[in-house]
């Protein structure tokens, strides 16, 4: 059932939840003891790498892989999503803190992109037939190439125009490590060592679960990589999920969540610490295993500095208390900075999911994920991060009227410097207001900030978008968000649980060529294929703000839309690489009700792909 069809029931249910939550707000706090040097510091033993190998993407991409069906293809990609904040225990409520006022945005919208092109379209993994959901949108920017790592395939693109140079499946890339079912890919580019760093996990839910990582030999992602696997648990009692990654001059850190085998029962958080010099020399990094009993979705930062030794880690903690934790890594020791959680003065929020809380046109709700941190960046003594939040606060997880994107800047004590929200406060699932989710952030040498995300609203398909702030803009502000890539159709890829998965995350990067251009890679909805529960198709789209001369935008030939239903017209216009502009309702003959009766420009016109095709849809004759 669509969101519109169930809006009345949703509103009543949400109201009851808010009343209950407002009367009995519960905040959960951690236990920090087992395995620690002190209450707030953790270290761990060296562990063995279970497998290793080398792979050359340029060579691998030339190998023709026959398309075959395998037994596991009939299954949904497990990609399980846990309950929100499973690491926390219910305790007494804290005093409520009135949030700081959110500053008004500077006048004017964010700047238009100077480059904009496709990263990957929804397609099966090479050699297989089933498409993936969610894609786990991730990519990184090198000096002359881009790398997109998704749950289906890894693609190397030319940075100047987006042309695909090499494509390999995620399974083929990790095959030398013995991986069976890799998922949750991440990639970073280190401009100071000129290396690419990748991570993934393997075999979700199973005792054979592994943690995967790799480093390129050079700045060329098409060249040779050294790849490694660590057995997630020698006793097979737990499995590893959601590998995050960050680096500093001396360390690479990988965070994972550990769950009881065969279940989504949370056990602990974990960091794998790697010696970066060893990795650059072709070694395995001498991994150190640091257990964090209450840690969840620990996010190491990408350190934009050639000299910074400390590697920082940020962690979303409790939504209804508006708290986070800030960690530092010195050698093989992880320390909770300040010895306690910290409170975000922007105020509390609600964990968005799990649940199909995000609206779209002509389709069911889309899963909203949770409030874990999307990515984090260190720049000039400050750490920046972005996350999705559910609004309004004081409701239960998954019962939200809309979602917003929150961005935060901290100092190296973990204290709040500035931040804000990309939020449409009056939005709800049926009034056409915007929800924003699955955010990532990038910062350049001028302290300009780019936050990328997906946009959701009841009257539109799911778009890719971003918002920008110049380093000279007033504190705590972002400029108005703009759409990077228009959605092209309704998105439906529901699992047996009913969840219509999106995300789980996105990617934003600064360009290492000038340390000024800002890139973002975001998911949007493409034209569906057929009908049914697996008909939806996603795409991921690159956008660059600032930098070199604009890339020449493609043109489109306007197709014939008159006579089609509005849904058919949207699909045919999008399939022709054009964009639907304004849609107006006009009186018409009875037989033209719901169909396009006029379009502008007319079919056959050559149009800049950014321009829109206006449509007039018949409403039938006037009723007397």
C-alpha positions as CSV (number, residue, x, y, z in Angstrom):
1,X,0.0,0.0,0.0
2,X,1.3,3.5,-0.8
3,X,2.1,6.0,1.9
4,X,-0.8,8.2,0.8
5,X,-3.2,5.3,1.3
6,X,-2.1,4.7,4.8
7,X,-1.4,8.3,5.9
8,X,-4.4,8.6,8.3
9,X,-3.4,5.4,10.2
10,X,0.2,6.4,10.2
11,X,-0.6,9.8,11.7
12,X,-2.7,8.3,14.5
13,X,0.0,5.8,15.3
14,X,2.7,8.4,15.2
15,X,0.7,10.7,17.5
16,X,0.3,7.9,20.1
17,X,4.0,7.2,20.0
18,X,4.9,10.8,20.6
19,X,2.6,11.1,23.5
20,X,4.0,7.9,25.1
21,X,7.6,8.9,24.3
22,X,7.1,12.4,25.6
23,X,5.9,11.1,28.9
24,X,8.6,8.5,29.4
25,X,11.7,9.4,27.5
26,X,14.3,6.7,28.1
27,X,18.0,7.3,27.4
28,X,20.4,4.4,27.2
29,X,24.0,4.5,28.4
30,X,27.0,2.2,27.8
31,X,29.0,-0.2,29.8
32,X,32.7,0.4,29.3
33,X,34.7,-2.2,31.2
34,X,35.5,-5.6,29.7
35,X,38.9,-5.8,27.9
36,X,39.9,-2.2,28.7
37,X,43.2,-0.8,30.1
38,X,41.0,1.7,32.1
39,X,37.4,2.7,32.0
40,X,38.0,4.7,28.8
41,X,40.9,3.1,27.0
42,X,41.1,-0.1,25.0
43,X,43.9,-2.0,23.4
44,X,44.2,-5.5,22.0
45,X,46.4,-8.3,20.6
46,X,47.9,-8.8,17.2
47,X,45.9,-11.2,15.1
48,X,46.7,-13.2,12.0
49,X,45.7,-12.6,8.4
50,X,43.8,-15.7,7.2
51,X,44.4,-15.2,3.5
52,X,46.0,-12.7,1.1
53,X,46.4,-12.2,-2.6
54,X,47.1,-9.7,-5.4
55,X,44.8,-8.5,-8.1
56,X,45.3,-6.3,-11.1
57,X,42.1,-4.6,-12.1
58,X,43.2,-3.8,-15.7
59,X,44.0,-7.4,-16.3
60,X,41.0,-8.8,-14.5
61,X,38.6,-6.5,-16.4
62,X,39.8,-8.1,-19.7
63,X,38.7,-11.6,-18.6
64,X,35.4,-12.5,-20.1
65,X,33.1,-14.0,-17.4
66,X,30.2,-16.2,-18.6
67,X,26.9,-15.3,-17.0
68,X,25.8,-18.2,-14.8
69,X,23.2,-18.8,-12.2
70,X,24.3,-20.0,-8.8
71,X,22.2,-21.3,-6.0
72,X,22.7,-18.3,-3.8
73,X,21.4,-15.9,-6.4
74,X,17.9,-16.8,-5.7
75,X,18.3,-15.3,-2.2
76,X,18.1,-11.7,-1.3
77,X,21.5,-10.1,-0.6
78,X,21.5,-10.5,3.2
79,X,22.8,-7.0,3.8
80,X,21.0,-7.2,7.2
81,X,20.1,-3.9,8.9
82,X,20.2,-4.1,12.7
83,X,17.8,-2.6,15.1
84,X,18.9,1.1,15.8
85,X,21.4,1.6,18.5
86,X,21.5,-2.1,19.7
87,X,24.6,-1.4,21.8
88,X,22.7,0.7,24.4
89,X,21.0,-0.3,27.6
90,X,17.9,1.4,29.0
91,X,18.7,3.6,32.0
92,X,17.2,6.6,33.8
93,X,16.4,9.7,31.7
94,X,18.9,12.6,31.7
95,X,17.8,16.3,32.1
96,X,16.4,17.7,28.9
97,X,18.7,20.3,27.3
98,X,17.1,23.1,25.2
99,X,18.7,22.9,21.8
100,X,20.7,25.8,20.3
101,X,18.9,27.9,17.7
102,X,19.7,26.8,14.2
103,X,21.0,29.7,12.2
104,X,19.1,30.8,9.0
105,X,20.8,29.8,5.7
106,X,22.7,32.3,3.6
107,X,20.7,33.8,0.7
108,X,20.7,31.9,-2.5
109,X,21.0,28.2,-3.5
110,X,24.1,26.1,-3.5
111,X,26.2,26.4,-6.7
112,X,25.4,24.3,-9.7
113,X,27.7,21.4,-10.5
114,X,30.7,21.9,-12.8
115,X,30.6,18.2,-13.7
116,X,27.7,15.7,-13.5
117,X,27.6,12.2,-14.9
118,X,26.6,8.6,-14.2
119,X,28.7,6.5,-11.8
120,X,27.0,3.2,-12.2
121,X,23.5,2.0,-13.2
122,X,21.7,-0.8,-11.4
123,X,23.0,-4.0,-13.1
124,X,23.8,-7.5,-12.1
125,X,27.2,-8.4,-10.8
126,X,29.3,-9.5,-13.7
127,X,28.7,-13.2,-14.3
128,X,25.4,-13.2,-12.5
129,X,21.8,-12.3,-13.2
130,X,20.4,-10.8,-10.0
131,X,20.6,-7.1,-9.2
132,X,21.5,-5.9,-5.7
133,X,19.7,-3.8,-3.2
134,X,20.9,-1.7,-1.6
135,X,24.0,-0.7,-3.6
136,X,25.9,0.7,-0.7
137,X,26.9,3.8,-2.6
138,X,30.6,4.5,-2.3
139,X,33.3,6.0,-4.4
140,X,36.6,8.0,-4.2
141,X,38.4,10.6,-6.3
142,X,42.0,10.2,-7.5
143,X,44.3,12.5,-9.5
144,X,42.9,11.5,-12.9
145,X,40.5,8.6,-12.2
146,X,37.4,7.8,-10.1
147,X,36.6,4.5,-8.4
148,X,33.1,3.4,-7.6
149,X,32.7,0.4,-5.3
150,X,29.2,-1.0,-5.0
151,X,27.7,-4.3,-3.9
152,X,27.6,-5.5,-7.6
153,X,30.7,-4.2,-9.3
154,X,33.8,-2.0,-9.0
155,X,34.2,0.6,-11.8
156,X,37.2,2.8,-12.6
157,X,36.2,5.9,-14.5
158,X,38.0,8.7,-16.3
159,X,37.7,11.8,-14.1
160,X,37.4,14.2,-17.0
161,X,34.2,12.8,-18.4
162,X,33.1,9.8,-16.5
163,X,34.0,7.2,-19.2
164,X,34.2,3.7,-17.8
165,X,37.8,2.4,-18.1
166,X,37.6,-1.0,-16.2
167,X,34.8,-2.9,-14.6
168,X,35.2,-6.0,-12.3
169,X,32.7,-7.7,-10.0
170,X,33.1,-7.3,-6.3
171,X,33.4,-11.1,-6.0
172,X,36.2,-11.2,-8.6
173,X,38.1,-8.4,-6.9
174,X,38.2,-10.2,-3.5
175,X,38.5,-13.8,-4.9
176,X,42.2,-14.2,-4.1
177,X,41.3,-13.8,-0.4
178,X,38.9,-16.7,-0.6
179,X,35.8,-14.5,-0.2
180,X,32.5,-16.1,-1.0
181,X,29.9,-13.3,-0.7
182,X,31.6,-9.9,-0.1
183,X,29.4,-6.9,0.8
184,X,29.4,-3.4,2.4
185,X,32.3,-2.0,0.2
186,X,34.2,1.2,1.0
187,X,37.0,3.0,-0.8
188,X,39.2,6.0,0.1
189,X,42.0,7.8,-1.7
190,X,45.0,9.0,0.3
191,X,46.5,12.0,-1.6
192,X,49.6,12.1,0.6
193,X,50.7,8.5,0.0
194,X,48.9,8.3,-3.4
195,X,47.2,5.0,-2.4
196,X,43.7,3.7,-2.7
197,X,42.3,1.8,0.4
198,X,39.4,-0.6,0.2
199,X,37.4,-2.6,2.7
200,X,34.5,-5.0,2.7
201,X,33.0,-7.8,4.8
202,X,32.3,-11.4,3.7
203,X,29.7,-14.1,4.4
204,X,27.0,-12.2,6.4
205,X,25.3,-14.1,9.2
206,X,27.7,-17.1,8.8
207,X,30.5,-18.5,10.9
208,X,32.8,-18.2,7.9
209,X,32.5,-14.4,8.1
210,X,35.6,-12.4,7.3
211,X,36.9,-8.8,7.3
212,X,38.5,-7.8,4.0
213,X,40.9,-5.0,3.2
214,X,43.3,-4.0,0.5
215,X,45.7,-1.2,-0.7
216,X,46.8,-0.3,-4.2
217,X,50.5,-0.4,-5.1
218,X,50.3,3.0,-6.8
219,X,48.1,5.9,-7.5
220,X,46.5,4.0,-10.4
221,X,43.4,2.1,-9.3
222,X,43.6,0.0,-12.5
223,X,46.9,-1.4,-11.4
224,X,47.9,-4.0,-8.8
225,X,46.4,-4.3,-5.3
226,X,47.4,-6.3,-2.3
227,X,44.3,-7.8,-0.6
228,X,43.8,-9.5,2.7
229,X,41.2,-11.4,4.8
230,X,40.9,-11.7,8.6
231,X,38.7,-14.5,10.0
232,X,36.0,-12.5,11.8
233,X,35.8,-15.1,14.7
234,X,38.0,-18.2,15.0
235,X,35.2,-19.8,17.1
236,X,32.6,-19.0,14.4
237,X,30.3,-17.7,17.2
238,X,30.0,-14.2,15.7
239,X,30.0,-12.5,12.3
240,X,31.2,-9.1,11.1
241,X,29.0,-6.4,9.5
242,X,29.4,-2.8,8.3
243,X,33.1,-2.2,7.9
244,X,34.0,1.4,8.1
245,X,37.5,2.8,7.3
246,X,39.8,5.8,7.9
247,X,43.5,6.6,7.8
248,X,46.1,8.9,9.2
249,X,49.8,9.2,8.4
250,X,50.7,6.1,10.3
251,X,47.5,4.1,10.8
252,X,44.6,2.6,8.9
253,X,41.6,1.6,11.0
254,X,38.6,-0.6,10.1
255,X,35.5,-0.6,12.3
256,X,33.0,-3.5,12.4
257,X,29.9,-4.5,14.3
258,X,29.9,-8.0,15.6
259,X,26.7,-10.1,15.8
260,X,25.8,-13.6,17.0
261,X,26.1,-16.0,14.1
262,X,22.9,-16.5,12.3
263,X,21.2,-13.6,14.1
264,X,21.1,-9.8,14.4
265,X,21.9,-10.0,18.1
266,X,24.5,-7.4,18.8
267,X,27.7,-8.6,20.7
268,X,30.3,-5.9,20.5
269,X,32.1,-3.2,18.4
270,X,35.5,-3.7,17.1
271,X,38.4,-1.9,15.5
272,X,41.2,-3.5,13.4
273,X,44.3,-1.2,13.5
274,X,46.8,-1.6,10.7
275,X,50.3,-0.2,10.3
276,X,50.2,2.0,7.3
277,X,53.9,1.8,6.5
278,X,53.6,-2.0,6.3
279,X,50.7,-1.8,3.9
280,X,52.5,0.6,1.6
281,X,55.4,-1.7,1.5
282,X,53.2,-4.6,0.5
283,X,52.8,-6.1,3.9
284,X,49.6,-7.1,5.7
285,X,49.7,-4.2,8.2
286,X,50.3,-6.4,11.3
287,X,46.7,-6.1,12.4
288,X,45.8,-5.3,16.0
289,X,42.3,-6.3,17.2
290,X,40.7,-3.8,19.6
291,X,37.4,-4.9,21.1
292,X,35.0,-2.1,22.1
293,X,32.2,-3.8,24.1
294,X,29.6,-1.0,23.6
295,X,30.9,0.4,20.3
296,X,28.6,0.5,17.3
297,X,29.3,1.8,13.8
298,X,32.6,3.3,14.9
299,X,33.7,5.7,12.1
300,X,37.4,6.4,11.7
301,X,38.2,9.7,9.9
302,X,39.9,10.2,6.6
303,X,42.8,12.4,7.7
304,X,43.4,15.3,5.2
305,X,46.9,16.0,6.5
306,X,50.4,14.7,5.7
307,X,51.6,15.1,9.3
308,X,48.8,14.3,11.7
309,X,49.7,11.2,13.7
310,X,46.5,10.8,15.7
311,X,43.7,9.0,14.1
312,X,40.3,10.1,15.3
313,X,37.1,8.0,15.5
314,X,33.5,9.4,15.8
315,X,30.4,7.4,16.9
316,X,26.8,8.3,16.9
317,X,25.5,7.3,20.4
318,X,21.9,8.1,21.5
319,X,19.4,9.9,19.3
320,X,16.9,10.9,21.9
321,X,19.7,12.4,24.0
322,X,21.5,14.0,21.0
323,X,24.8,12.4,22.0
324,X,28.0,11.1,20.3
325,X,31.3,9.7,21.3
326,X,34.7,10.9,20.2
327,X,37.7,8.6,20.2
328,X,41.5,8.9,19.5
329,X,43.9,6.2,18.4
330,X,47.5,6.5,19.6
331,X,49.6,3.6,18.5
332,X,47.5,0.6,19.4
333,X,45.4,2.3,22.1
334,X,41.9,3.6,21.6
335,X,40.8,6.3,24.1
336,X,37.5,7.9,24.7
337,X,38.4,11.6,24.6
338,X,37.1,13.3,27.7
339,X,36.1,10.0,29.2
340,X,32.4,10.4,28.5
341,X,29.8,10.9,25.8
342,X,29.2,14.4,24.5
343,X,26.0,16.2,23.7
344,X,25.2,17.9,20.4
345,X,23.8,21.4,21.2
346,X,21.6,21.1,18.0
347,X,19.3,19.1,20.2
348,X,17.8,15.5,20.2
349,X,16.3,13.6,17.3
350,X,14.8,10.2,16.6
351,X,16.4,7.2,14.9
352,X,14.8,7.2,11.4
353,X,14.3,3.4,11.1
354,X,14.0,0.7,10.5
355,X,10.9,1.3,8.5
356,X,9.8,2.6,5.1
357,X,9.4,6.2,6.3
358,X,10.7,8.0,3.2
359,X,8.0,9.0,0.7
360,X,8.1,8.8,-3.1
361,X,5.7,9.3,-6.0
362,X,3.8,6.2,-7.3
363,X,5.6,3.9,-5.0
364,X,5.7,2.5,-1.5
365,X,7.8,4.1,1.3
366,X,11.6,3.7,1.2
367,X,13.6,2.4,4.2
368,X,15.2,5.3,6.1
369,X,18.1,3.4,7.7
370,X,19.3,4.8,11.0
371,X,21.5,7.6,12.5
372,X,24.9,6.1,12.2
373,X,27.6,8.5,10.9
374,X,27.9,8.4,7.1
375,X,31.6,9.4,6.9
376,X,34.0,11.6,8.8
377,X,36.9,13.9,7.6
378,X,39.8,15.5,9.5
379,X,41.0,18.9,8.2
380,X,43.2,21.5,9.9
381,X,42.6,20.4,13.5
382,X,38.8,19.8,13.0
383,X,36.7,16.7,12.4
384,X,33.5,16.9,10.2
385,X,30.8,14.3,9.9
386,X,27.3,13.9,8.5
387,X,24.3,11.7,9.5
388,X,20.6,11.1,8.9
389,X,18.2,12.1,11.7
390,X,14.5,11.5,12.2
391,X,12.2,14.4,13.1
392,X,10.5,15.4,15.3
393,X,12.4,14.1,18.3
394,X,10.8,12.1,21.2
395,X,9.2,9.5,19.0
396,X,10.1,5.9,18.7
397,X,12.6,4.6,16.2
398,X,11.0,4.3,12.7
399,X,8.0,6.5,13.7
400,X,9.0,9.8,12.1
401,X,7.3,12.5,10.1
402,X,10.4,13.2,8.0
403,X,14.1,12.9,8.0
404,X,16.8,15.5,7.9
405,X,20.6,15.6,7.4
406,X,22.8,16.8,10.2
407,X,26.3,18.0,9.7
408,X,28.8,18.7,12.6
409,X,32.2,20.2,13.0
410,X,34.3,19.3,16.1
411,X,37.7,20.2,17.5
412,X,40.2,17.6,18.6
413,X,38.8,17.6,22.1
414,X,35.6,16.3,20.5
415,X,33.8,19.5,21.4
416,X,31.1,21.1,19.1
417,X,32.4,23.9,16.9
418,X,29.5,24.4,14.5
419,X,26.9,22.5,12.7
420,X,23.4,22.5,11.3
421,X,20.6,20.6,9.7
422,X,19.2,20.3,6.1
423,X,15.7,20.1,7.2
424,X,12.2,21.0,6.0
425,X,10.4,21.2,9.4
426,X,6.8,21.0,8.0
427,X,7.5,18.0,5.8
428,X,5.5,14.8,6.3
429,X,5.0,11.7,4.1
430,X,1.9,13.1,2.3
431,X,2.3,16.9,1.9
432,X,5.1,17.0,-0.7
433,X,7.7,18.2,1.8
434,X,11.3,17.0,1.5
435,X,13.1,14.4,3.5
436,X,16.9,14.1,3.2
437,X,18.8,11.0,4.1
438,X,22.0,8.9,3.6
439,X,24.4,11.8,3.8
440,X,28.2,12.2,3.4
441,X,30.5,15.2,3.7
442,X,33.7,16.6,2.1
443,X,35.8,19.7,3.1
444,X,38.5,21.4,1.0
445,X,41.5,23.6,1.9
446,X,39.4,26.7,2.0
447,X,37.1,25.0,4.5
448,X,34.2,24.9,2.0
449,X,31.9,22.1,2.8
450,X,29.8,19.9,0.5
451,X,27.1,17.6,2.0
452,X,25.5,15.1,-0.4
453,X,22.3,13.1,0.1
454,X,19.2,11.5,-1.5
455,X,16.0,13.6,-1.6
456,X,12.5,12.1,-0.9
457,X,9.1,13.6,-1.3
458,X,5.5,12.4,-2.0
459,X,5.2,14.2,-5.3
460,X,8.5,13.2,-6.9
461,X,10.8,10.2,-7.6
462,X,13.9,9.8,-5.4
463,X,16.5,12.4,-6.4
464,X,20.2,12.9,-5.7
465,X,21.1,16.2,-4.2
466,X,23.6,18.3,-2.2
467,X,24.1,21.5,-0.2
468,X,27.2,23.7,0.0
469,X,28.7,26.2,2.4
470,X,31.7,28.4,1.7
471,X,34.3,28.7,4.4
472,X,33.4,32.4,4.6
473,X,29.7,31.9,5.1
474,X,28.1,32.6,8.5
475,X,28.7,29.8,11.1
476,X,26.2,27.0,11.4
477,X,24.8,27.5,7.9
478,X,24.5,25.7,4.7
479,X,23.1,27.2,1.5
480,X,19.8,25.9,0.1
481,X,20.0,22.4,-1.3
482,X,19.8,21.7,-5.0
483,X,19.0,18.6,-7.0
484,X,22.0,16.9,-8.7
485,X,20.1,14.2,-10.6
486,X,16.3,13.9,-11.0
487,X,14.7,10.6,-10.1
488,X,13.3,8.8,-13.2
489,X,10.7,6.4,-11.8
490,X,9.2,4.7,-8.7
491,X,11.6,2.5,-6.7
492,X,10.4,-0.9,-5.4
493,X,12.9,-3.5,-4.2
494,X,11.2,-4.9,-1.2
495,X,12.4,-7.9,0.8
496,X,10.3,-10.5,2.5
497,X,10.4,-8.3,5.6
498,X,8.7,-5.6,3.5
499,X,11.6,-3.2,3.8
500,X,12.3,-1.2,0.6
501,X,16.1,-0.8,1.0
502,X,18.1,2.2,0.0
503,X,21.6,3.4,0.7
504,X,23.0,2.2,3.0
505,X,25.4,5.2,2.7
506,X,26.9,7.6,0.2
507,X,30.2,9.2,-0.6
508,X,31.7,12.7,-0.8
509,X,35.4,13.6,-1.5
510,X,37.7,16.5,-2.1
511,X,39.7,16.4,-5.4
512,X,43.4,15.7,-4.7
513,X,44.4,17.5,-7.9
514,X,43.6,21.0,-6.5
515,X,42.3,20.4,-2.9
516,X,39.4,22.7,-3.8
517,X,36.9,20.8,-6.0
518,X,34.3,18.9,-4.1
519,X,32.7,15.7,-5.4
520,X,29.7,13.7,-4.3
521,X,28.4,10.3,-5.4
522,X,24.7,9.9,-4.6
523,X,21.9,7.4,-5.3
524,X,18.8,8.2,-7.3
525,X,15.8,6.2,-8.7
526,X,16.0,5.1,-12.4
527,X,13.2,3.9,-14.7
528,X,11.8,0.6,-13.3
529,X,12.0,-2.6,-15.3
530,X,8.6,-4.4,-15.4
531,X,6.3,-4.5,-12.4
532,X,6.4,-6.1,-9.0
533,X,8.4,-6.2,-5.8
534,X,11.8,-6.3,-7.6
535,X,11.1,-3.9,-10.5
536,X,12.9,-0.8,-9.0
537,X,16.2,0.3,-10.4
538,X,18.7,2.6,-8.7
539,X,21.6,4.6,-10.2
540,X,24.5,6.4,-8.6
541,X,25.5,9.8,-10.0
542,X,28.7,11.9,-9.6
543,X,28.6,15.7,-9.1
544,X,31.5,18.1,-8.8
545,X,31.3,21.6,-7.4
546,X,34.0,24.0,-8.4
547,X,37.2,23.0,-10.0
548,X,38.1,22.9,-13.7
549,X,36.1,24.0,-16.7
550,X,32.5,22.6,-16.9
551,X,32.0,19.4,-18.7
552,X,29.9,19.8,-21.8
553,X,26.4,18.5,-20.9
554,X,24.7,16.0,-23.1
555,X,21.6,16.9,-25.1
556,X,18.5,14.9,-25.6
557,X,15.9,14.5,-28.3
558,X,12.5,15.2,-26.8
559,X,10.2,12.1,-27.1
560,X,6.5,12.0,-27.8
561,X,4.6,12.3,-24.5
562,X,1.2,13.5,-25.7
563,X,-1.4,10.7,-25.3
564,X,0.4,8.8,-22.6
565,X,-0.5,8.6,-19.0
566,X,1.6,10.8,-16.7
567,X,3.5,7.9,-15.4
568,X,4.3,6.6,-18.9
569,X,5.3,10.1,-20.0
570,X,7.7,10.4,-17.1
571,X,9.3,7.1,-18.0
572,X,9.7,7.8,-21.7
573,X,11.1,11.3,-21.1
574,X,13.6,10.0,-18.5
575,X,14.5,7.1,-20.7
576,X,15.4,9.5,-23.5
577,X,17.9,11.3,-21.1
578,X,15.5,14.3,-20.9
579,X,14.0,15.7,-17.7
580,X,10.4,16.3,-16.8
581,X,9.8,20.0,-15.9
582,X,6.6,21.5,-14.7
583,X,3.4,19.4,-14.7
584,X,0.1,21.3,-15.0
585,X,-3.5,20.0,-14.8
586,X,-6.0,21.3,-17.4
587,X,-9.5,20.6,-18.4
588,X,-9.9,18.1,-21.2
589,X,-12.1,15.6,-22.9
590,X,-13.3,12.8,-20.7
591,X,-11.2,10.2,-22.6
592,X,-8.0,12.3,-22.0
593,X,-8.4,12.3,-18.2
594,X,-5.0,11.4,-16.7
595,X,-3.2,11.7,-20.0
596,X,-0.8,14.2,-21.4
597,X,-2.7,16.6,-23.7
598,X,0.1,19.0,-24.5
599,X,3.9,19.2,-24.1
600,X,6.6,21.8,-24.6
601,X,8.9,21.6,-26.4
602,X,7.4,19.3,-29.0
603,X,8.7,15.9,-29.8
604,X,11.9,15.8,-31.9
605,X,13.3,19.0,-30.4
606,X,17.0,18.9,-29.4
607,X,17.2,20.0,-25.8
608,X,19.9,20.6,-23.2
609,X,19.7,17.6,-20.8
610,X,19.3,20.0,-17.9
611,X,16.2,21.7,-19.4
612,X,12.8,20.3,-18.6
613,X,9.9,19.1,-20.7
614,X,6.7,20.7,-19.6
615,X,3.6,18.5,-19.5
616,X,-0.1,19.4,-19.4
617,X,-2.3,16.6,-18.0
618,X,-6.0,16.3,-18.7
619,X,-8.4,16.4,-15.8
620,X,-11.6,15.7,-17.8
621,X,-14.4,18.1,-18.5
622,X,-15.6,20.6,-15.8
623,X,-18.2,19.1,-13.5
624,X,-21.5,20.9,-13.3
